[in-house]
């Protein structure tokens, strides 16, 4: 469901990043591939296969969660324990030494903080005013009123979720907003439920690009980068990440309006196919332009 919208964001995002870091991309960087392969090559193929199978099973169980109903936290923890036992059962200290403990402690504190905000009613406060804002547009008595309300609901939930997820980690934010979205659909019309769920998913996903603390991947990458001697500050990430968030959220806003408001239940699939086709052609054109200028695929 989200694939076409995300696909539409790929080329514009890379173009914005290339423009933003024009000076960094302007030079020529020579890499000794043989040296990199020697330094970062696979040292233990057998261990790679064992670890790869365990990782595959963990990811598979994530996807099977709706069927097995096993909490994803248990899946992750059991996978970590099995990985430790399979890779180095006699020397656990060394593998544990390489764990990003600083990042994990940061997440622990962040989740406590977000739950505190939930406990004192900040996220519920956001949800209440989102519902009030949606109810101010259109009504359920006419087809035109329902269309106006649907469009307003999509844009409000999408943009509020994007901005909020940039500063509140998107995982606890999404978990808290799901019952609020259900309440909004129950109060203002069931036809809002499916579009609002996807608007929440898009907003939380894209909002994570806005700031360094917006998504788990950002914090993990920043921790690894700092260990390698290249620290990434909050402001440095914000200068590039927030414009990307604004651009991609705008593109997805257009996507959702076309699919759910213009297309509706009957024409949604046709519009998705058209948008995917246009996006695919644009990607091919961009690659062709780059190759014609003598640039590599990357």
Steps between C-alpha positions, in 0.01 A plus 500: 500500500783739583735381225385731218513810722848418629616422145393850396726649770824327401623713208397840647667409831828411333483814285449718810789331683723536195415872478544551875843332500609628160853580618550154653376326184696722260842339553638166385574235760741219418441173680737203513245220477760232574598675822135531606436133426805402702397718794124435501477167321315195635733338753279201594259383223361217715415740782341737250265223387402411857441864596313560173261212568430626853441853372265367230299306759472808724374716212263222389352485850451877495282456192320201656407702811133543391474119483716388794422800726849473650615842620769644271709585807519129589587410141785751500634395840484127424670565165778695675558222755505230230739713294737534798490128572548404136783740424712488816349294785815497716607865478196724547692800632658593168174500295322694775784753492403588141134570585400866469420538871498880482236487228290244689511708818397803296198308369409385850501861618313616191221245546467595866475866399240431229294285740519785749361734234224247438431467872461875554273522194715675239438247222130474589493880484638484146240239406214706642590807299557290188141376533372855555690623193357221283144558620529866394515393134198365312233272645349157449164616365605548136742327264693824450525552875635149549759558227615828656522341843695203364753725327542717811532194726771347283707818485462583870591152628783466248668833580439490876645148510799602289589802714430321831699190397798719417533597867327207674633158404256367241451153654338605831326790323334262252403255773332783690328654198336177374218505759458874440456438126248227580314746722502766226356252248236389750398858572522658154432208263630149434594594143793695650659197669705341221634828351588634847686181596714533185543875558627420851736234361635735231536793741679299768727342238600820321509708818780277628726662239449846647735491797772284647268360769206451264576136420695217658716457190618862523624458857669166428675642193611810690646281775693287251617810314625659821691184591666517157610859565227684307252639753163625370345782702127561539519829308707349220246223448209742532626726221483216247238272654220749561488628138492138379213434740305803372558403136403135540195579715381745233540232230312243709228758567447524125509120472240446772264767368513349152453142621247537783312817409511516119518126437289380790412135540452435128786695340776465761675210329500672160651818644767299684598327176517834316714657774734200512534517120579872501748453786673208328539703180644792699754270669607360162535854360713609797726197465535560126591865556765399752650233275506740205716732713746218564389431858482158659176337608559596864 
